[in-house]
Amino acid sequence: VQLVVSGGGLVQAGGSLTLSCTVSGNPFDWYVVGWYRQTPGQQRDKLATITNAGTRFYVPSMMRRFTISRDNAANTVYLQMNDLKPEDTGVYYCNLKRVGEVIAPYWGQGTQVPVSS
């Protein structure tokens, strides 16, 4: 199983960015892909998730600016981020787990998103 994260990079405050998480070798029929963010010295925080059926979950504070979507044919999940703020700076990860499981066994490599003020 491999998760490849792409799309990070430097962005100015107020700008937008779309991250991609491409999954290969998915062993689960019913699964959840999630996006997480880690800032220096902090744990990884959940931002949004989407299931294979398209059910979405957002952390309430992210709902207004972030959108999670998927392209099943491309085995890719996206995180569109709008109106980025300096506090959005961090390393963004995606993960994959079976629906109903607490622990996600598979993670992507992370991508840096610095937001300049």
Secondary structure, 3 states (H helix, E strand, C coil): CEEEEECCCCEECCCCEEEEEEEECCCCCCEEEEEEEECCCCCEEEEEEEECCCCEEECHHHCCCEEEEEEHHHCEEEEEECCCCHHHCEEEEEEEEECCCCCCCEECCCEEECEEC
